[in-house]
């Protein structure tokens, strides 16, 4: 468990926590600079920046990034302002804490997101804050979330974020002490080479960190026991909190041991693309030379280059022509060709072409097998899903492409459902954490048979792709 030592921060950083980091304006110049860099990245992927789906992408990405890092332009003192309220507490000659000033105040389950400073991908945060008021002053509860958001909306890593929130509140409201617990969840996005080799790819990397000041400065203090007691229904235990300075301090899957692999080939990164990412960091108000950001451009590009515009269709056609004859299936079709064959929960990962942010989920495929056709094995269906997933995509388009590809192989009667979680839904000011999107494509008999569609949809299990497991 990490308890904040205010000496850990020098005077300059403490001042920044109090008044905000820089004055980065959401102005046309910054939007244009980021937009130009995004155009260069798209061209480096082999994309046509003038095609319909990408024409506005540079502007969308620029606005999303500036919105998602607005914390650099906000000040804690302005948020706290006049939100400190007098509250009567116990008389000085009495023992104990009860109500009002002097009693522990805990606000749980504050949902936020931040951008990982190592790979520039968004990660989810569930924040729990506790403080012991002093001077008979308490803070309006909504302000705890807003102060947390100031620091979350910056390029971050979990422990520093917890420390900054803790110190910001300690300086802003001057309580007897502050405790912060963060449950952070980072999408573990696979690369196109490894996904075909890993049958049980871990979707998420989870970490719990803590920070404390004042009466919470001692990790063995009784007040921590009270705090964790009030979090017991959140499956948070002191044993699950990552110690400060632990060996797995770097939690980002792009650089951690969880994803450390030796690639079969090393492709040099395009220097112009590296420079473009560095210019984005600078436009956001960051120093690209900061040691924690030194490898960020290359880490981001290694992820982004999974979605290069290559002729996947050629590879896909080769896979289909070479694989159909050897497939066997245990599924049987009744004499009327009315039994629905299905493959459910085929995982996929993709990249939104509108915002250059990942989305992921599962694909469900159902079909009536026509006479003269053979069932397609699960491995080949999964390959088709991956082929179309690893492109700059829209979910609606992905659903249609999968349906249109497998339809002629099975006789034309196909239904495809895609369920996905989009990081653009949490990182563009919308911040709908936990939301999901479903799309459907129907061809042949499924387009006219309402009962068949209903039967297939009833067979789809409860989604699990958003869980942090």
C-alpha positions as CSV (number, residue, x, y, z in Angstrom):
1,X,0.0,0.0,0.0
2,X,1.3,3.4,-0.9
3,X,1.2,6.3,1.5
4,X,2.1,9.7,0.2
5,X,5.2,11.4,1.4
6,X,4.7,15.0,0.4
7,X,8.4,15.3,0.3
8,X,8.2,13.0,-2.7
9,X,7.2,15.9,-4.7
10,X,9.4,18.9,-5.1
11,X,8.1,22.4,-4.6
12,X,7.6,23.0,-8.3
13,X,5.4,20.0,-8.7
14,X,3.4,20.9,-5.6
15,X,2.8,24.3,-7.1
16,X,1.6,22.7,-10.4
17,X,-0.8,20.5,-8.5
18,X,-2.3,23.6,-6.8
19,X,-2.6,25.9,-9.9
20,X,-2.7,23.4,-12.8
21,X,-0.1,22.4,-15.4
22,X,0.4,25.1,-18.0
23,X,-2.3,27.0,-19.9
24,X,-2.9,24.8,-22.9
25,X,-5.7,26.4,-24.9
26,X,-8.2,24.4,-26.8
27,X,-7.5,26.6,-29.8
28,X,-7.4,26.3,-33.6
29,X,-3.6,26.2,-33.7
30,X,-3.4,23.2,-31.5
31,X,-6.2,21.4,-33.3
32,X,-4.6,22.0,-36.6
33,X,-1.2,20.8,-35.4
34,X,-2.6,17.6,-34.1
35,X,-4.7,17.2,-37.2
36,X,-1.7,17.5,-39.4
37,X,0.2,14.9,-37.4
38,X,-2.8,12.5,-37.6
39,X,-2.9,12.9,-41.4
40,X,0.8,11.9,-41.5
41,X,0.1,8.8,-39.4
42,X,-2.8,7.8,-41.6
43,X,-0.7,8.1,-44.7
44,X,2.0,6.1,-43.0
45,X,-0.6,3.3,-42.6
46,X,-1.1,3.4,-46.3
47,X,-4.6,5.0,-46.0
48,X,-6.2,7.6,-48.3
49,X,-6.9,10.5,-46.0
50,X,-9.5,11.8,-48.4
51,X,-11.7,8.7,-48.4
52,X,-15.2,9.1,-46.9
53,X,-14.5,7.4,-43.5
54,X,-11.3,9.3,-42.9
55,X,-11.8,12.8,-44.1
56,X,-12.8,14.1,-40.7
57,X,-10.7,11.7,-38.7
58,X,-7.8,14.2,-38.1
59,X,-10.2,16.8,-36.7
60,X,-12.1,14.2,-34.6
61,X,-8.9,12.8,-33.1
62,X,-7.5,16.2,-32.3
63,X,-10.7,17.3,-30.5
64,X,-10.9,13.9,-28.6
65,X,-7.2,14.2,-27.4
66,X,-7.6,17.8,-26.3
67,X,-10.8,17.0,-24.5
68,X,-9.3,13.9,-22.9
69,X,-6.3,15.9,-21.6
70,X,-8.2,19.0,-20.5
71,X,-6.8,18.5,-17.0
72,X,-3.6,20.3,-18.0
73,X,-5.8,23.5,-18.4
74,X,-7.7,23.2,-15.1
75,X,-6.8,24.3,-11.6
76,X,-7.7,22.5,-8.4
77,X,-8.1,25.7,-6.4
78,X,-10.7,27.0,-8.8
79,X,-12.8,23.8,-8.5
80,X,-12.6,23.8,-4.7
81,X,-13.3,27.5,-4.5
82,X,-16.2,28.2,-2.2
83,X,-17.3,24.6,-2.0
84,X,-15.9,24.2,1.5
85,X,-18.8,24.3,4.0
86,X,-18.8,24.8,7.8
87,X,-20.0,21.8,9.7
88,X,-20.2,21.5,13.5
89,X,-18.3,18.6,15.0
90,X,-17.7,17.2,18.5
91,X,-16.7,19.4,21.4
92,X,-13.0,19.4,22.1
93,X,-13.4,17.8,25.5
94,X,-15.1,14.7,24.1
95,X,-13.5,11.6,22.8
96,X,-14.1,9.9,19.4
97,X,-15.4,10.9,16.0
98,X,-19.0,11.2,15.1
99,X,-20.7,13.0,12.2
100,X,-19.6,16.4,10.8
101,X,-16.1,17.6,11.1
102,X,-13.7,14.9,12.5
103,X,-15.5,11.9,11.1
104,X,-14.2,10.0,8.1
105,X,-15.9,10.9,4.8
106,X,-15.7,8.3,1.9
107,X,-17.0,8.7,-1.6
108,X,-16.9,5.4,-3.6
109,X,-17.1,4.4,-7.2
110,X,-16.1,7.5,-9.0
111,X,-15.7,6.5,-12.7
112,X,-13.0,8.2,-14.7
113,X,-10.7,7.5,-17.6
114,X,-7.1,8.6,-18.4
115,X,-4.6,8.2,-21.2
116,X,-1.7,5.9,-20.5
117,X,1.5,7.8,-20.8
118,X,3.3,4.7,-22.2
119,X,1.0,3.9,-25.1
120,X,-1.5,6.8,-25.4
121,X,-4.5,4.4,-25.1
122,X,-7.3,5.2,-22.7
123,X,-7.6,3.2,-19.4
124,X,-10.5,3.0,-17.0
125,X,-10.4,4.2,-13.4
126,X,-12.7,3.5,-10.5
127,X,-11.7,5.9,-7.7
128,X,-12.5,5.8,-4.0
129,X,-11.6,8.8,-1.9
130,X,-11.7,9.3,1.8
131,X,-10.8,12.3,4.0
132,X,-11.0,13.4,7.6
133,X,-12.2,17.0,7.7
134,X,-10.4,19.6,9.9
135,X,-11.2,23.1,10.9
136,X,-14.9,22.2,10.8
137,X,-14.9,22.3,7.0
138,X,-16.3,19.7,4.6
139,X,-16.1,19.7,0.8
140,X,-19.1,19.4,-1.5
141,X,-19.1,15.7,-2.5
142,X,-19.3,16.4,-6.3
143,X,-16.0,18.3,-6.0
144,X,-14.1,15.2,-5.1
145,X,-15.0,13.7,-8.5
146,X,-14.1,17.0,-10.2
147,X,-10.7,17.3,-8.5
148,X,-9.9,13.7,-9.4
149,X,-10.9,14.4,-13.0
150,X,-8.3,17.3,-13.1
151,X,-5.5,14.8,-12.7
152,X,-7.1,11.9,-14.6
153,X,-7.4,14.1,-17.7
154,X,-3.6,14.1,-18.3
155,X,-1.2,11.5,-19.5
156,X,-0.9,9.2,-16.5
157,X,0.2,6.0,-14.8
158,X,-1.8,4.8,-11.8
159,X,0.5,5.4,-8.8
160,X,1.3,9.0,-9.9
161,X,-2.3,9.7,-10.5
162,X,-3.2,8.5,-7.0
163,X,-0.5,10.6,-5.5
164,X,-1.5,13.7,-7.4
165,X,-5.2,13.4,-6.5
166,X,-4.2,12.9,-2.8
167,X,-1.8,15.8,-2.8
168,X,-4.3,18.0,-4.7
169,X,-7.0,17.4,-2.2
170,X,-4.7,17.8,0.8
171,X,-3.6,21.2,-0.5
172,X,-7.0,22.2,-1.7
173,X,-9.1,21.5,1.4
174,X,-6.5,21.1,4.1
175,X,-8.1,18.2,5.9
176,X,-6.6,16.1,8.7
177,X,-5.8,13.5,6.0
178,X,-6.7,12.1,2.6
179,X,-6.8,8.5,1.3
180,X,-7.1,7.5,-2.4
181,X,-7.7,4.0,-3.8
182,X,-7.7,3.6,-7.6
183,X,-8.8,0.5,-9.4
184,X,-7.3,0.8,-12.9
185,X,-8.1,-1.3,-15.9
186,X,-6.0,-1.2,-19.1
187,X,-7.0,-2.9,-22.3
188,X,-4.4,-5.5,-23.3
189,X,-4.6,-5.2,-27.1
190,X,-2.9,-8.0,-29.0
191,X,-0.8,-7.6,-32.1
192,X,-1.8,-9.3,-35.3
193,X,1.1,-11.8,-35.1
194,X,0.3,-13.1,-31.6
195,X,-3.4,-13.3,-31.8
196,X,-3.4,-16.4,-34.0
197,X,-1.1,-18.1,-31.6
198,X,-2.8,-17.3,-28.3
199,X,-6.1,-19.1,-27.6
200,X,-6.7,-17.4,-24.3
201,X,-5.5,-13.8,-24.7
202,X,-5.9,-11.7,-21.6
203,X,-8.1,-8.8,-22.4
204,X,-7.3,-6.6,-19.4
205,X,-4.5,-5.7,-17.1
206,X,-5.8,-4.7,-13.7
207,X,-4.0,-2.9,-10.8
208,X,-5.1,-1.4,-7.5
209,X,-3.0,1.5,-6.1
210,X,-3.3,3.7,-3.0
211,X,-2.0,7.0,-1.6
212,X,-2.4,8.6,1.8
213,X,-1.5,11.9,3.5
214,X,-1.9,13.4,6.9
215,X,-3.5,10.9,9.3
216,X,-3.3,8.4,6.4
217,X,0.4,8.9,6.1
218,X,1.1,5.8,8.2
219,X,-0.1,2.7,6.3
220,X,-0.7,0.9,9.6
221,X,-3.0,3.6,11.0
222,X,-6.4,2.6,12.3
223,X,-8.0,5.0,9.9
224,X,-6.9,2.9,7.0
225,X,-8.8,-0.1,8.6
226,X,-11.9,2.1,8.7
227,X,-11.4,3.1,5.1
228,X,-11.0,-0.5,3.8
229,X,-13.9,-1.5,6.0
230,X,-16.1,0.8,4.0
231,X,-14.8,-0.6,0.8
232,X,-15.4,-4.3,1.7
233,X,-18.3,-4.6,-0.7
234,X,-16.0,-3.5,-3.6
235,X,-13.8,-6.5,-3.4
236,X,-10.9,-4.3,-2.3
237,X,-8.6,-5.6,0.4
238,X,-5.3,-4.2,1.6
239,X,-3.6,-7.4,0.3
240,X,-4.6,-6.5,-3.3
241,X,-3.1,-3.1,-3.3
242,X,0.2,-2.8,-5.2
243,X,3.1,-1.7,-3.0
244,X,4.7,1.5,-4.0
245,X,7.9,0.9,-5.9
246,X,7.1,-2.7,-6.7
247,X,8.9,-4.5,-9.5
248,X,5.8,-4.5,-11.7
249,X,5.5,-0.7,-11.4
250,X,5.2,-0.4,-15.2
251,X,1.7,-1.8,-15.7
252,X,1.2,-0.9,-19.4
253,X,0.9,-4.1,-21.4
254,X,2.8,-2.5,-24.3
255,X,6.0,-2.5,-22.2
256,X,5.3,-4.9,-19.4
257,X,6.4,-8.5,-19.1
258,X,2.8,-9.5,-19.8
259,X,3.3,-8.7,-23.4
260,X,7.0,-9.1,-23.8
261,X,7.6,-11.1,-27.0
262,X,10.4,-11.4,-29.5
263,X,8.9,-10.6,-32.9
264,X,9.8,-12.8,-35.8
265,X,10.9,-9.7,-37.7
266,X,11.8,-6.2,-36.6
267,X,10.4,-3.5,-38.8
268,X,12.1,-0.1,-38.4
269,X,9.6,2.7,-37.5
270,X,9.1,5.5,-39.9
271,X,11.0,8.5,-38.4
272,X,8.3,10.9,-39.7
273,X,5.6,9.0,-37.9
274,X,7.7,9.0,-34.7
275,X,8.0,12.8,-35.0
276,X,4.3,13.2,-35.6
277,X,3.5,11.4,-32.3
278,X,6.0,13.6,-30.5
279,X,4.4,16.7,-32.0
280,X,1.0,15.5,-30.7
281,X,2.4,15.1,-27.2
282,X,3.8,18.7,-27.4
283,X,0.4,20.1,-28.6
284,X,-1.3,18.5,-25.7
285,X,0.9,20.4,-23.3
286,X,3.4,17.7,-22.5
287,X,7.2,17.6,-22.8
288,X,8.1,14.8,-25.2
289,X,11.5,14.7,-23.6
290,X,10.1,13.7,-20.2
291,X,11.7,10.4,-19.4
292,X,8.4,8.7,-18.9
293,X,7.4,9.7,-22.4
294,X,10.7,8.8,-24.2
295,X,9.4,5.5,-25.5
296,X,5.8,6.6,-26.0
297,X,5.9,7.4,-29.7
298,X,7.4,4.0,-30.6
299,X,5.0,2.1,-28.3
300,X,2.0,3.9,-29.8
301,X,3.2,3.2,-33.3
302,X,3.8,-0.5,-32.7
303,X,0.2,-0.7,-31.7
304,X,-1.1,1.5,-34.5
305,X,0.8,-0.4,-37.2
306,X,-1.3,-3.5,-36.6
307,X,-3.9,-1.6,-38.7
308,X,-1.8,-0.9,-41.8
309,X,-3.9,-0.8,-45.0
310,X,-2.8,-4.1,-46.7
311,X,-4.6,-6.4,-49.0
312,X,-6.2,-8.6,-46.4
313,X,-8.7,-9.9,-49.0
314,X,-6.0,-11.6,-51.0
315,X,-4.7,-13.4,-47.8
316,X,-8.3,-14.2,-46.8
317,X,-9.1,-15.8,-50.2
318,X,-6.0,-17.9,-50.0
319,X,-7.0,-19.1,-46.6
320,X,-10.5,-20.0,-47.7
321,X,-9.5,-21.9,-50.8
322,X,-6.9,-23.9,-48.9
323,X,-8.9,-24.7,-45.9
324,X,-12.5,-25.7,-46.8
325,X,-11.8,-29.2,-48.1
326,X,-10.2,-30.3,-44.8
327,X,-13.0,-29.1,-42.5
328,X,-15.1,-31.5,-40.5
329,X,-18.1,-30.5,-38.4
330,X,-20.2,-32.2,-35.7
331,X,-23.2,-30.2,-36.5
332,X,-26.2,-31.8,-38.2
333,X,-28.9,-30.3,-40.3
334,X,-32.4,-31.7,-40.3
335,X,-34.1,-32.7,-43.6
336,X,-35.8,-29.3,-44.0
337,X,-32.5,-27.4,-43.6
338,X,-34.1,-25.5,-40.7
339,X,-31.7,-26.3,-37.9
340,X,-29.5,-23.3,-37.1
341,X,-25.8,-23.9,-36.9
342,X,-23.9,-21.4,-34.9
343,X,-20.5,-20.2,-33.5
344,X,-20.8,-17.9,-30.6
345,X,-18.4,-15.6,-28.7
346,X,-15.6,-15.3,-31.3
347,X,-13.4,-12.6,-29.9
348,X,-12.2,-9.6,-32.1
349,X,-10.2,-6.5,-31.7
350,X,-10.3,-3.5,-34.0
351,X,-9.6,0.2,-34.4
352,X,-12.3,2.9,-35.0
353,X,-11.4,4.8,-38.1
354,X,-13.2,7.9,-36.9
355,X,-11.2,8.4,-33.7
356,X,-8.2,6.0,-33.9
357,X,-9.3,4.4,-30.7
358,X,-9.7,0.6,-30.1
359,X,-12.9,-1.3,-29.9
360,X,-13.3,-4.9,-29.0
361,X,-15.9,-7.6,-28.3
362,X,-17.3,-10.8,-29.7
363,X,-18.9,-12.0,-32.9
364,X,-21.8,-14.4,-33.1
365,X,-22.5,-16.3,-36.4
366,X,-25.5,-18.3,-37.3
367,X,-26.5,-20.0,-40.5
368,X,-28.7,-22.5,-42.3
369,X,-26.5,-24.9,-44.2
370,X,-27.8,-25.3,-47.8
371,X,-27.6,-28.6,-49.6
372,X,-24.2,-29.2,-51.1
373,X,-22.4,-27.0,-48.6
374,X,-20.1,-28.0,-45.8
375,X,-20.0,-26.5,-42.3
376,X,-17.1,-24.0,-41.7
377,X,-14.9,-24.9,-38.8
378,X,-14.6,-22.5,-35.8
379,X,-10.9,-21.8,-36.5
380,X,-11.6,-20.6,-40.0
381,X,-14.5,-18.4,-38.9
382,X,-12.2,-16.9,-36.2
383,X,-9.6,-16.2,-38.9
384,X,-12.2,-14.3,-41.0
385,X,-13.2,-12.3,-37.9
386,X,-9.5,-11.4,-37.2
387,X,-8.8,-10.5,-40.8
388,X,-11.6,-7.9,-40.9
389,X,-10.9,-6.8,-37.3
390,X,-7.3,-5.7,-37.9
391,X,-8.2,-2.8,-40.1
392,X,-9.4,0.7,-39.5
393,X,-13.0,-0.1,-39.1
394,X,-16.6,0.8,-38.2
395,X,-18.6,-1.8,-36.3
396,X,-21.4,-1.6,-38.8
397,X,-19.0,-2.2,-41.6
398,X,-17.2,-5.0,-39.8
399,X,-20.5,-6.8,-39.3
400,X,-21.5,-6.6,-42.9
401,X,-18.0,-7.7,-44.2
402,X,-18.1,-10.8,-42.1
403,X,-21.6,-11.7,-43.2
404,X,-20.9,-11.1,-46.9
405,X,-17.7,-13.2,-46.7
406,X,-19.1,-16.3,-45.2
407,X,-22.5,-16.1,-47.0
408,X,-21.4,-17.6,-50.3
409,X,-19.5,-20.4,-48.5
410,X,-22.6,-21.6,-46.7
411,X,-25.4,-21.1,-49.2
412,X,-26.4,-17.5,-48.4
413,X,-28.5,-17.9,-45.2
414,X,-26.4,-16.1,-42.6
415,X,-26.9,-13.9,-39.5
416,X,-24.0,-12.1,-37.8
417,X,-24.2,-10.2,-34.6
418,X,-21.3,-8.1,-33.3
419,X,-21.2,-6.9,-29.7
420,X,-18.5,-4.4,-28.8
421,X,-17.1,-2.0,-26.2
422,X,-15.7,1.2,-27.7
423,X,-13.1,3.2,-25.9
424,X,-14.3,6.3,-27.8
425,X,-17.4,6.1,-25.7
426,X,-15.3,6.8,-22.5
427,X,-12.7,9.2,-23.9
428,X,-14.4,11.9,-25.8
429,X,-16.4,13.8,-23.2
430,X,-19.2,11.2,-23.3
431,X,-17.6,9.0,-20.6
432,X,-20.2,6.2,-20.7
433,X,-18.1,3.6,-19.0
434,X,-19.6,0.1,-19.4
435,X,-21.7,0.9,-22.4
436,X,-21.8,-1.5,-25.4
437,X,-22.9,-1.5,-29.0
438,X,-24.6,-4.3,-30.9
439,X,-24.9,-4.6,-34.7
440,X,-26.6,-7.2,-36.8
441,X,-26.4,-8.3,-40.5
442,X,-28.9,-10.8,-42.0
443,X,-28.8,-12.4,-45.4
444,X,-30.9,-15.0,-47.2
445,X,-33.6,-16.8,-45.2
446,X,-32.8,-14.9,-42.0
447,X,-33.9,-11.6,-43.6
448,X,-37.4,-12.9,-44.0
449,X,-37.8,-15.4,-41.2
450,X,-38.6,-13.5,-38.0
451,X,-38.8,-16.6,-35.9
452,X,-35.4,-17.8,-37.0
453,X,-33.8,-14.5,-36.1
454,X,-35.5,-14.5,-32.7
455,X,-34.3,-18.1,-32.0
456,X,-30.7,-17.2,-32.8
457,X,-30.7,-14.0,-30.8
458,X,-32.1,-16.0,-27.8
459,X,-29.1,-18.3,-28.0
460,X,-26.6,-15.5,-27.5
461,X,-25.1,-15.7,-24.0
462,X,-24.8,-12.8,-21.6
463,X,-21.8,-10.6,-22.7
464,X,-18.5,-11.0,-20.7
465,X,-16.2,-9.1,-23.0
466,X,-16.3,-5.9,-20.9
467,X,-15.3,-7.6,-17.7
468,X,-11.8,-6.9,-16.3
469,X,-10.8,-10.6,-16.3
